[in-house]
C-alpha cells in the first residue's frame, strides 16, 4: 500500500499539465506540525518534478 504523501503527490501530478499551478493547504495546530508537513510536501513534490515554491528544509522545522 503506498504511503499517504506519495498518494497525494500522485493525485496532484496526474490531472493537470506540468506547468499548472496547484495549491495545497495544511491546517495549523498548536504543535506547529502544519509548517513541517508543508516543508516535507515541498520535498516530495519536487521529487515528482512539480516545481514547488521555496520551502524550508524539513529538518529546520521544529514542532512541539
PDB file of N, H, CA, C and O in Angstrom:
ATOM      1  N   UNK A   1       0.844  -1.184   0.000  1.00  0.00           N
ATOM      2  CA  UNK A   1       0.000   0.000   0.000  1.00  0.00           C
ATOM      3  C   UNK A   1       0.886   1.243   0.000  1.00  0.00           C
ATOM      4  O   UNK A   1       1.772   1.351   0.848  1.00  0.00           O
ATOM      5  N   UNK A   2       0.676   2.189  -0.927  1.00  0.00           N
ATOM      6  H   UNK A   2      -0.044   2.101  -1.616  1.00  0.00           H
ATOM      7  CA  UNK A   2       1.515   3.398  -0.957  1.00  0.00           C
ATOM      8  C   UNK A   2       1.275   4.285   0.256  1.00  0.00           C
ATOM      9  O   UNK A   2       0.181   4.307   0.820  1.00  0.00           O
ATOM     10  N   UNK A   3       2.311   5.013   0.648  1.00  0.00           N
ATOM     11  H   UNK A   3       3.200   4.995   0.190  1.00  0.00           H
ATOM     12  CA  UNK A   3       2.171   5.915   1.785  1.00  0.00           C
ATOM     13  C   UNK A   3       1.271   7.088   1.392  1.00  0.00           C
ATOM     14  O   UNK A   3       1.207   7.430   0.211  1.00  0.00           O
ATOM     15  N   UNK A   4       0.581   7.709   2.337  1.00  0.00           N
ATOM     16  H   UNK A   4       0.633   7.431   3.297  1.00  0.00           H
ATOM     17  CA  UNK A   4      -0.298   8.828   2.009  1.00  0.00           C
ATOM     18  C   UNK A   4       0.392   9.979   1.284  1.00  0.00           C
ATOM     19  O   UNK A   4      -0.187  10.494   0.327  1.00  0.00           O
ATOM     20  N   UNK A   5       1.616  10.428   1.682  1.00  0.00           N
ATOM     21  H   UNK A   5       2.086  10.009   2.460  1.00  0.00           H
ATOM     22  CA  UNK A   5       2.224  11.523   0.916  1.00  0.00           C
ATOM     23  C   UNK A   5       2.438  11.165  -0.553  1.00  0.00           C
ATOM     24  O   UNK A   5       2.236  12.006  -1.429  1.00  0.00           O
ATOM     25  N   UNK A   6       2.845   9.926  -0.830  1.00  0.00           N
ATOM     26  H   UNK A   6       3.009   9.243  -0.118  1.00  0.00           H
ATOM     27  CA  UNK A   6       3.048   9.523  -2.216  1.00  0.00           C
ATOM     28  C   UNK A   6       1.721   9.555  -2.967  1.00  0.00           C
ATOM     29  O   UNK A   6       1.663   9.992  -4.116  1.00  0.00           O
ATOM     30  N   UNK A   7       0.665   9.096  -2.321  1.00  0.00           N
ATOM     31  H   UNK A   7       0.712   8.741  -1.388  1.00  0.00           H
ATOM     32  CA  UNK A   7      -0.653   9.114  -2.939  1.00  0.00           C
ATOM     33  C   UNK A   7      -1.064  10.554  -3.250  1.00  0.00           C
ATOM     34  O   UNK A   7      -1.552  10.835  -4.344  1.00  0.00           O
ATOM     35  N   UNK A   8      -0.872  11.458  -2.305  1.00  0.00           N
ATOM     36  H   UNK A   8      -0.476  11.230  -1.416  1.00  0.00           H
ATOM     37  CA  UNK A   8      -1.217  12.861  -2.521  1.00  0.00           C
ATOM     38  C   UNK A   8      -0.384  13.438  -3.663  1.00  0.00           C
ATOM     39  O   UNK A   8      -0.905  14.170  -4.504  1.00  0.00           O
ATOM     40  N   UNK A   9       0.893  13.115  -3.695  1.00  0.00           N
ATOM     41  H   UNK A   9       1.317  12.520  -3.012  1.00  0.00           H
ATOM     42  CA  UNK A   9       1.768  13.595  -4.758  1.00  0.00           C
ATOM     43  C   UNK A   9       1.262  13.120  -6.115  1.00  0.00           C
ATOM     44  O   UNK A   9       1.212  13.898  -7.067  1.00  0.00           O
ATOM     45  N   UNK A  10       0.891  11.865  -6.205  1.00  0.00           N
ATOM     46  H   UNK A  10       0.931  11.233  -5.432  1.00  0.00           H
ATOM     47  CA  UNK A  10       0.393  11.329  -7.464  1.00  0.00           C
ATOM     48  C   UNK A  10      -0.934  11.958  -7.851  1.00  0.00           C
ATOM     49  O   UNK A  10      -1.173  12.227  -9.028  1.00  0.00           O
ATOM     50  N   UNK A  11      -1.805  12.197  -6.865  1.00  0.00           N
ATOM     51  H   UNK A  11      -1.611  11.979  -5.909  1.00  0.00           H
ATOM     52  CA  UNK A  11      -3.098  12.830  -7.172  1.00  0.00           C
ATOM     53  C   UNK A  11      -2.904  14.247  -7.691  1.00  0.00           C
ATOM     54  O   UNK A  11      -3.664  14.696  -8.550  1.00  0.00           O
ATOM     55  N   UNK A  12      -1.906  14.954  -7.189  1.00  0.00           N
ATOM     56  H   UNK A  12      -1.290  14.588  -6.491  1.00  0.00           H
ATOM     57  CA  UNK A  12      -1.656  16.314  -7.664  1.00  0.00           C
ATOM     58  C   UNK A  12      -0.982  16.321  -9.033  1.00  0.00           C
ATOM     59  O   UNK A  12      -1.173  17.260  -9.807  1.00  0.00           O
ATOM     60  N   UNK A  13      -0.211  15.311  -9.336  1.00  0.00           N
ATOM     61  H   UNK A  13      -0.056  14.549  -8.708  1.00  0.00           H
ATOM     62  CA  UNK A  13       0.550  15.287 -10.586  1.00  0.00           C
ATOM     63  C   UNK A  13      -0.281  14.867 -11.787  1.00  0.00           C
ATOM     64  O   UNK A  13      -0.061  15.378 -12.885  1.00  0.00           O
ATOM     65  N   UNK A  14      -1.207  13.975 -11.619  1.00  0.00           N
ATOM     66  H   UNK A  14      -1.385  13.560 -10.726  1.00  0.00           H
ATOM     67  CA  UNK A  14      -1.906  13.367 -12.757  1.00  0.00           C
ATOM     68  C   UNK A  14      -2.858  14.273 -13.532  1.00  0.00           C
ATOM     69  O   UNK A  14      -2.740  14.340 -14.756  1.00  0.00           O
ATOM     70  N   UNK A  15      -3.795  14.972 -12.892  1.00  0.00           N
ATOM     71  H   UNK A  15      -3.891  14.918 -11.898  1.00  0.00           H
ATOM     72  CA  UNK A  15      -4.865  15.597 -13.672  1.00  0.00           C
ATOM     73  C   UNK A  15      -4.505  16.867 -14.435  1.00  0.00           C
ATOM     74  O   UNK A  15      -5.272  17.286 -15.301  1.00  0.00           O
ATOM     75  N   UNK A  16      -3.368  17.495 -14.146  1.00  0.00           N
ATOM     76  H   UNK A  16      -2.745  17.155 -13.442  1.00  0.00           H
ATOM     77  CA  UNK A  16      -3.066  18.779 -14.748  1.00  0.00           C
ATOM     78  C   UNK A  16      -1.754  18.736 -15.519  1.00  0.00           C
ATOM     79  O   UNK A  16      -0.902  17.885 -15.267  1.00  0.00           O
ATOM     80  N   UNK A  17      -1.600  19.669 -16.468  1.00  0.00           N
ATOM     81  H   UNK A  17      -2.293  20.361 -16.672  1.00  0.00           H
ATOM     82  CA  UNK A  17      -0.304  19.775 -17.161  1.00  0.00           C
ATOM     83  C   UNK A  17       0.801  20.134 -16.165  1.00  0.00           C
ATOM     84  O   UNK A  17       0.531  20.703 -15.108  1.00  0.00           O
ATOM     85  N   UNK A  18       2.015  19.805 -16.504  1.00  0.00           N
ATOM     86  H   UNK A  18       2.234  19.343 -17.363  1.00  0.00           H
ATOM     87  CA  UNK A  18       3.147  20.035 -15.594  1.00  0.00           C
ATOM     88  C   UNK A  18       3.275  21.500 -15.185  1.00  0.00           C
ATOM     89  O   UNK A  18       3.675  21.774 -14.053  1.00  0.00           O
ATOM     90  N   UNK A  19       2.956  22.436 -16.044  1.00  0.00           N
ATOM     91  H   UNK A  19       2.631  22.214 -16.964  1.00  0.00           H
ATOM     92  CA  UNK A  19       3.126  23.862 -15.744  1.00  0.00           C
ATOM     93  C   UNK A  19       1.964  24.453 -14.945  1.00  0.00           C
ATOM     94  O   UNK A  19       2.027  25.622 -14.563  1.00  0.00           O
ATOM     95  N   UNK A  20       0.921  23.693 -14.684  1.00  0.00           N
ATOM     96  H   UNK A  20       0.870  22.744 -14.993  1.00  0.00           H
ATOM     97  CA  UNK A  20      -0.247  24.222 -13.971  1.00  0.00           C
ATOM     98  C   UNK A  20       0.088  24.512 -12.512  1.00  0.00           C
ATOM     99  O   UNK A  20       0.870  23.795 -11.888  1.00  0.00           O
ATOM    100  N   UNK A  21      -0.517  25.582 -11.974  1.00  0.00           N
ATOM    101  H   UNK A  21      -1.152  26.165 -12.482  1.00  0.00           H
ATOM    102  CA  UNK A  21      -0.367  25.896 -10.556  1.00  0.00           C
ATOM    103  C   UNK A  21      -1.254  24.967  -9.739  1.00  0.00           C
ATOM    104  O   UNK A  21      -2.355  24.608 -10.156  1.00  0.00           O
ATOM    105  N   UNK A  22      -0.757  24.588  -8.575  1.00  0.00           N
ATOM    106  H   UNK A  22       0.137  24.880  -8.236  1.00  0.00           H
ATOM    107  CA  UNK A  22      -1.517  23.775  -7.627  1.00  0.00           C
ATOM    108  C   UNK A  22      -1.377  24.417  -6.258  1.00  0.00           C
ATOM    109  O   UNK A  22      -0.327  24.971  -5.930  1.00  0.00           O
ATOM    110  N   UNK A  23      -2.415  24.344  -5.472  1.00  0.00           N
ATOM    111  H   UNK A  23      -3.268  23.894  -5.739  1.00  0.00           H
ATOM    112  CA  UNK A  23      -2.386  24.926  -4.140  1.00  0.00           C
ATOM    113  C   UNK A  23      -2.711  23.839  -3.127  1.00  0.00           C
ATOM    114  O   UNK A  23      -3.688  23.106  -3.280  1.00  0.00           O
ATOM    115  N   UNK A  24      -1.882  23.741  -2.089  1.00  0.00           N
ATOM    116  H   UNK A  24      -1.088  24.336  -1.964  1.00  0.00           H
ATOM    117  CA  UNK A  24      -2.070  22.746  -1.039  1.00  0.00           C
ATOM    118  C   UNK A  24      -2.112  23.492   0.285  1.00  0.00           C
ATOM    119  O   UNK A  24      -1.243  24.315   0.570  1.00  0.00           O
ATOM    120  N   UNK A  25      -3.115  23.204   1.081  1.00  0.00           N
ATOM    121  H   UNK A  25      -3.822  22.536   0.849  1.00  0.00           H
ATOM    122  CA  UNK A  25      -3.290  23.870   2.364  1.00  0.00           C
ATOM    123  C   UNK A  25      -3.130  22.870   3.499  1.00  0.00           C
ATOM    124  O   UNK A  25      -3.559  21.721   3.390  1.00  0.00           O
ATOM    125  N   UNK A  26      -2.511  23.312   4.586  1.00  0.00           N
ATOM    126  H   UNK A  26      -2.163  24.245   4.674  1.00  0.00           H
ATOM    127  CA  UNK A  26      -2.334  22.487   5.768  1.00  0.00           C
ATOM    128  C   UNK A  26      -2.968  23.219   6.939  1.00  0.00           C
ATOM    129  O   UNK A  26      -2.709  24.405   7.142  1.00  0.00           O
ATOM    130  N   UNK A  27      -3.787  22.531   7.703  1.00  0.00           N
ATOM    131  H   UNK A  27      -3.997  21.567   7.538  1.00  0.00           H
ATOM    132  CA  UNK A  27      -4.373  23.123   8.909  1.00  0.00           C
ATOM    133  C   UNK A  27      -3.291  23.226   9.978  1.00  0.00           C
ATOM    134  O   UNK A  27      -2.581  22.259  10.257  1.00  0.00           O
ATOM    135  N   UNK A  28      -3.176  24.411  10.570  1.00  0.00           N
ATOM    136  H   UNK A  28      -3.752  25.196  10.343  1.00  0.00           H
ATOM    137  CA  UNK A  28      -2.185  24.580  11.622  1.00  0.00           C
ATOM    138  C   UNK A  28      -2.714  23.977  12.915  1.00  0.00           C
ATOM    139  O   UNK A  28      -3.922  23.800  13.074  1.00  0.00           O
ATOM    140  N   UNK A  29      -1.838  23.672  13.809  1.00  0.00           N
ATOM    141  H   UNK A  29      -0.856  23.815  13.679  1.00  0.00           H
ATOM    142  CA  UNK A  29      -2.209  23.084  15.080  1.00  0.00           C
ATOM    143  C   UNK A  29      -1.279  23.650  16.145  1.00  0.00           C
ATOM    144  O   UNK A  29      -0.264  24.261  15.810  1.00  0.00           O
ATOM    145  N   UNK A  30      -1.604  23.461  17.418  1.00  0.00           N
ATOM    146  H   UNK A  30      -2.429  22.965  17.690  1.00  0.00           H
ATOM    147  CA  UNK A  30      -0.785  24.041  18.483  1.00  0.00           C
ATOM    148  C   UNK A  30       0.678  23.613  18.457  1.00  0.00           C
ATOM    149  O   UNK A  30       1.540  24.368  18.908  1.00  0.00           O
ATOM    150  N   UNK A  31       0.980  22.429  17.945  1.00  0.00           N
ATOM    151  H   UNK A  31       0.280  21.816  17.579  1.00  0.00           H
ATOM    152  CA  UNK A  31       2.365  21.960  17.925  1.00  0.00           C
ATOM    153  C   UNK A  31       3.136  22.471  16.711  1.00  0.00           C
ATOM    154  O   UNK A  31       4.349  22.278  16.630  1.00  0.00           O
ATOM    155  N   UNK A  32       2.462  23.111  15.777  1.00  0.00           N
ATOM    156  H   UNK A  32       1.477  23.267  15.843  1.00  0.00           H
ATOM    157  CA  UNK A  32       3.146  23.647  14.600  1.00  0.00           C
ATOM    158  C   UNK A  32       3.499  22.609  13.555  1.00  0.00           C
ATOM    159  O   UNK A  32       4.408  22.827  12.754  1.00  0.00           O
ATOM    160  N   UNK A  33       2.801  21.485  13.547  1.00  0.00           N
ATOM    161  H   UNK A  33       2.063  21.308  14.198  1.00  0.00           H
ATOM    162  CA  UNK A  33       3.117  20.413  12.597  1.00  0.00           C
ATOM    163  C   UNK A  33       2.807  20.794  11.150  1.00  0.00           C
ATOM    164  O   UNK A  33       3.423  20.255  10.230  1.00  0.00           O
ATOM    165  N   UNK A  34       1.870  21.709  10.933  1.00  0.00           N
ATOM    166  H   UNK A  34       1.370  22.147  11.680  1.00  0.00           H
ATOM    167  CA  UNK A  34       1.492  22.075   9.566  1.00  0.00           C
ATOM    168  C   UNK A  34       2.683  22.658   8.799  1.00  0.00           C
ATOM    169  O   UNK A  34       2.866  22.352   7.621  1.00  0.00           O
ATOM    170  N   UNK A  35       3.482  23.482   9.447  1.00  0.00           N
ATOM    171  H   UNK A  35       3.333  23.730  10.404  1.00  0.00           H
ATOM    172  CA  UNK A  35       4.646  24.065   8.763  1.00  0.00           C
ATOM    173  C   UNK A  35       5.657  22.982   8.388  1.00  0.00           C
ATOM    174  O   UNK A  35       6.205  23.002   7.286  1.00  0.00           O
ATOM    175  N   UNK A  36       5.907  22.040   9.297  1.00  0.00           N
ATOM    176  H   UNK A  36       5.462  22.024  10.192  1.00  0.00           H
ATOM    177  CA  UNK A  36       6.805  20.930   8.992  1.00  0.00           C
ATOM    178  C   UNK A  36       6.241  20.061   7.878  1.00  0.00           C
ATOM    179  O   UNK A  36       6.974  19.648   6.979  1.00  0.00           O
ATOM    180  N   UNK A  37       4.945  19.781   7.931  1.00  0.00           N
ATOM    181  H   UNK A  37       4.349  20.116   8.661  1.00  0.00           H
ATOM    182  CA  UNK A  37       4.318  18.950   6.908  1.00  0.00           C
ATOM    183  C   UNK A  37       4.378  19.630   5.535  1.00  0.00           C
ATOM    184  O   UNK A  37       4.557  18.957   4.520  1.00  0.00           O
ATOM    185  N   UNK A  38       4.232  20.948   5.500  1.00  0.00           N
ATOM    186  H   UNK A  38       4.087  21.495   6.325  1.00  0.00           H
ATOM    187  CA  UNK A  38       4.341  21.678   4.236  1.00  0.00           C
ATOM    188  C   UNK A  38       5.764  21.590   3.687  1.00  0.00           C
ATOM    189  O   UNK A  38       5.950  21.464   2.476  1.00  0.00           O
ATOM    190  N   UNK A  39       6.761  21.653   4.553  1.00  0.00           N
ATOM    191  H   UNK A  39       6.610  21.755   5.537  1.00  0.00           H
ATOM    192  CA  UNK A  39       8.152  21.527   4.110  1.00  0.00           C
ATOM    193  C   UNK A  39       8.406  20.131   3.530  1.00  0.00           C
ATOM    194  O   UNK A  39       9.083  19.995   2.511  1.00  0.00           O
ATOM    195  N   UNK A  40       7.866  19.101   4.179  1.00  0.00           N
ATOM    196  H   UNK A  40       7.317  19.211   5.007  1.00  0.00           H
ATOM    197  CA  UNK A  40       8.013  17.732   3.666  1.00  0.00           C
ATOM    198  C   UNK A  40       7.302  17.598   2.330  1.00  0.00           C
ATOM    199  O   UNK A  40       7.830  16.979   1.406  1.00  0.00           O
ATOM    200  N   UNK A  41       6.111  18.169   2.218  1.00  0.00           N
ATOM    201  H   UNK A  41       5.682  18.672   2.969  1.00  0.00           H
ATOM    202  CA  UNK A  41       5.371  18.115   0.951  1.00  0.00           C
ATOM    203  C   UNK A  41       6.168  18.798  -0.159  1.00  0.00           C
ATOM    204  O   UNK A  41       6.188  18.313  -1.291  1.00  0.00           O
ATOM    205  N   UNK A  42       6.823  19.916   0.151  1.00  0.00           N
ATOM    206  H   UNK A  42       6.806  20.309   1.070  1.00  0.00           H
ATOM    207  CA  UNK A  42       7.638  20.593  -0.853  1.00  0.00           C
ATOM    208  C   UNK A  42       8.732  19.692  -1.397  1.00  0.00           C
ATOM    209  O   UNK A  42       8.999  19.692  -2.598  1.00  0.00           O
ATOM    210  N   UNK A  43       9.367  18.926  -0.520  1.00  0.00           N
ATOM    211  H   UNK A  43       9.150  18.926   0.456  1.00  0.00           H
ATOM    212  CA  UNK A  43      10.400  17.984  -0.950  1.00  0.00           C
ATOM    213  C   UNK A  43       9.789  16.913  -1.853  1.00  0.00           C
ATOM    214  O   UNK A  43      10.323  16.620  -2.923  1.00  0.00           O
ATOM    215  N   UNK A  44       8.671  16.331  -1.422  1.00  0.00           N
ATOM    216  H   UNK A  44       8.238  16.568  -0.553  1.00  0.00           H
ATOM    217  CA  UNK A  44       8.039  15.265  -2.197  1.00  0.00           C
ATOM    218  C   UNK A  44       7.550  15.759  -3.555  1.00  0.00           C
ATOM    219  O   UNK A  44       7.693  15.064  -4.561  1.00  0.00           O
ATOM    220  N   UNK A  45       6.977  16.953  -3.581  1.00  0.00           N
ATOM    221  H   UNK A  45       6.860  17.517  -2.764  1.00  0.00           H
ATOM    222  CA  UNK A  45       6.506  17.491  -4.855  1.00  0.00           C
ATOM    223  C   UNK A  45       7.676  17.816  -5.773  1.00  0.00           C
ATOM    224  O   UNK A  45       7.572  17.659  -6.989  1.00  0.00           O
ATOM    225  N   UNK A  46       8.781  18.263  -5.205  1.00  0.00           N
ATOM    226  H   UNK A  46       8.866  18.390  -4.217  1.00  0.00           H
ATOM    227  CA  UNK A  46       9.977  18.489  -6.008  1.00  0.00           C
ATOM    228  C   UNK A  46      10.491  17.205  -6.619  1.00  0.00           C
ATOM    229  O   UNK A  46      10.921  17.196  -7.772  1.00  0.00           O
ATOM    230  N   UNK A  47      10.452  16.108  -5.858  1.00  0.00           N
ATOM    231  H   UNK A  47      10.102  16.115  -4.921  1.00  0.00           H
ATOM    232  CA  UNK A  47      10.873  14.812  -6.392  1.00  0.00           C
ATOM    233  C   UNK A  47       9.968  14.352  -7.521  1.00  0.00           C
ATOM    234  O   UNK A  47      10.392  13.591  -8.391  1.00  0.00           O
ATOM    235  N   UNK A  48       8.721  14.812  -7.510  1.00  0.00           N
ATOM    236  H   UNK A  48       8.376  15.430  -6.804  1.00  0.00           H
ATOM    237  CA  UNK A  48       7.767  14.461  -8.560  1.00  0.00           C
ATOM    238  C   UNK A  48       7.837  15.454  -9.717  1.00  0.00           C
ATOM    239  O   UNK A  48       6.991  15.426 -10.610  1.00  0.00           O
ATOM    240  N   UNK A  49       8.849  16.335  -9.704  1.00  0.00           N
ATOM    241  H   UNK A  49       9.536  16.357  -8.979  1.00  0.00           H
ATOM    242  CA  UNK A  49       9.047  17.352 -10.750  1.00  0.00           C
ATOM    243  C   UNK A  49       7.851  18.289 -10.875  1.00  0.00           C
ATOM    244  O   UNK A  49       7.480  18.678 -11.982  1.00  0.00           O
ATOM    245  N   UNK A  50       7.241  18.656  -9.736  1.00  0.00           N
ATOM    246  H   UNK A  50       7.542  18.340  -8.836  1.00  0.00           H
ATOM    247  CA  UNK A  50       6.113  19.577  -9.746  1.00  0.00           C
ATOM    248  C   UNK A  50       6.538  21.015  -9.476  1.00  0.00           C
ATOM    249  O   UNK A  50       5.678  21.893  -9.402  1.00  0.00           O
ATOM    250  N   UNK A  51       7.829  21.289  -9.327  1.00  0.00           N
ATOM    251  H   UNK A  51       8.528  20.576  -9.387  1.00  0.00           H
ATOM    252  CA  UNK A  51       8.375  22.632  -9.174  1.00  0.00           C
ATOM    253  C   UNK A  51       7.707  23.428  -8.048  1.00  0.00           C
ATOM    254  O   UNK A  51       7.075  24.451  -8.311  1.00  0.00           O
ATOM    255  N   UNK A  52       7.841  22.969  -6.792  1.00  0.00           N
ATOM    256  H   UNK A  52       8.355  22.138  -6.578  1.00  0.00           H
ATOM    257  CA  UNK A  52       7.215  23.706  -5.687  1.00  0.00           C
ATOM    258  C   UNK A  52       7.904  25.040  -5.442  1.00  0.00           C
ATOM    259  O   UNK A  52       9.056  25.240  -5.827  1.00  0.00           O
ATOM    260  N   UNK A  53       7.181  25.948  -4.797  1.00  0.00           N
ATOM    261  H   UNK A  53       6.245  25.785  -4.485  1.00  0.00           H
ATOM    262  CA  UNK A  53       7.799  27.207  -4.389  1.00  0.00           C
ATOM    263  C   UNK A  53       8.820  26.909  -3.301  1.00  0.00           C
ATOM    264  O   UNK A  53       8.884  25.792  -2.789  1.00  0.00           O
ATOM    265  N   UNK A  54       9.595  27.882  -2.962  1.00  0.00           N
ATOM    266  H   UNK A  54       9.544  28.790  -3.379  1.00  0.00           H
ATOM    267  CA  UNK A  54      10.643  27.684  -1.956  1.00  0.00           C
ATOM    268  C   UNK A  54      10.020  27.291  -0.618  1.00  0.00           C
ATOM    269  O   UNK A  54       9.083  27.931  -0.141  1.00  0.00           O
ATOM    270  N   UNK A  55      10.547  26.253  -0.040  1.00  0.00           N
ATOM    271  H   UNK A  55      11.308  25.733  -0.427  1.00  0.00           H
ATOM    272  CA  UNK A  55      10.116  25.821   1.289  1.00  0.00           C
ATOM    273  C   UNK A  55      11.372  25.551   2.116  1.00  0.00           C
ATOM    274  O   UNK A  55      12.420  25.212   1.566  1.00  0.00           O
ATOM    275  N   UNK A  56      11.266  25.702   3.431  1.00  0.00           N
ATOM    276  H   UNK A  56      10.415  25.977   3.878  1.00  0.00           H
ATOM    277  CA  UNK A  56      12.434  25.404   4.255  1.00  0.00           C
ATOM    278  C   UNK A  56      12.726  23.905   4.266  1.00  0.00           C
ATOM    279  O   UNK A  56      11.871  23.094   3.908  1.00  0.00           O
ATOM    280  N   UNK A  57      13.920  23.553   4.673  1.00  0.00           N
ATOM    281  H   UNK A  57      14.614  24.212   4.964  1.00  0.00           H
ATOM    282  CA  UNK A  57      14.263  22.145   4.822  1.00  0.00           C
ATOM    283  C   UNK A  57      13.436  21.572   5.968  1.00  0.00           C
ATOM    284  O   UNK A  57      13.329  22.209   7.016  1.00  0.00           O
ATOM    285  N   UNK A  58      12.851  20.389   5.801  1.00  0.00           N
ATOM    286  H   UNK A  58      12.938  19.871   4.950  1.00  0.00           H
ATOM    287  CA  UNK A  58      12.039  19.815   6.884  1.00  0.00           C
ATOM    288  C   UNK A  58      12.777  19.702   8.208  1.00  0.00           C
ATOM    289  O   UNK A  58      12.170  19.879   9.264  1.00  0.00           O
ATOM    290  N   UNK A  59      14.068  19.413   8.178  1.00  0.00           N
ATOM    291  H   UNK A  59      14.561  19.269   7.321  1.00  0.00           H
ATOM    292  CA  UNK A  59      14.839  19.280   9.422  1.00  0.00           C
ATOM    293  C   UNK A  59      14.961  20.607  10.172  1.00  0.00           C
ATOM    294  O   UNK A  59      15.227  20.618  11.374  1.00  0.00           O
ATOM    295  N   UNK A  60      14.768  21.709   9.475  1.00  0.00           N
ATOM    296  H   UNK A  60      14.552  21.699   8.499  1.00  0.00           H
ATOM    297  CA  UNK A  60      14.867  23.022  10.110  1.00  0.00           C
ATOM    298  C   UNK A  60      13.574  23.398  10.834  1.00  0.00           C
ATOM    299  O   UNK A  60      13.553  24.370  11.590  1.00  0.00           O
ATOM    300  N   UNK A  61      12.509  22.651  10.615  1.00  0.00           N
ATOM    301  H   UNK A  61      12.526  21.862  10.002  1.00  0.00           H
ATOM    302  CA  UNK A  61      11.217  22.957  11.205  1.00  0.00           C
ATOM    303  C   UNK A  61      11.075  22.237  12.546  1.00  0.00           C
ATOM    304  O   UNK A  61      11.127  21.009  12.614  1.00  0.00           O
ATOM    305  N   UNK A  62      10.899  23.011  13.592  1.00  0.00           N
ATOM    306  H   UNK A  62      10.858  24.009  13.536  1.00  0.00           H
ATOM    307  CA  UNK A  62      10.717  22.426  14.920  1.00  0.00           C
ATOM    308  C   UNK A  62       9.230  22.356  15.235  1.00  0.00           C
ATOM    309  O   UNK A  62       8.487  23.296  14.953  1.00  0.00           O
ATOM    310  N   UNK A  63       8.805  21.266  15.807  1.00  0.00           N
ATOM    311  H   UNK A  63       9.409  20.503  16.036  1.00  0.00           H
ATOM    312  CA  UNK A  63       7.411  21.123  16.232  1.00  0.00           C
ATOM    313  C   UNK A  63       7.372  20.828  17.712  1.00  0.00           C
ATOM    314  O   UNK A  63       8.338  20.343  18.300  1.00  0.00           O
ATOM    315  N   UNK A  64       6.218  21.138  18.304  1.00  0.00           N
ATOM    316  H   UNK A  64       5.433  21.532  17.826  1.00  0.00           H
ATOM    317  CA  UNK A  64       6.040  20.806  19.710  1.00  0.00           C
ATOM    318  C   UNK A  64       6.044  21.952  20.562  1.00  0.00           C
ATOM    319  O   UNK A  64       5.903  21.818  21.777  1.00  0.00           O
TER     320      UNK A  64
END
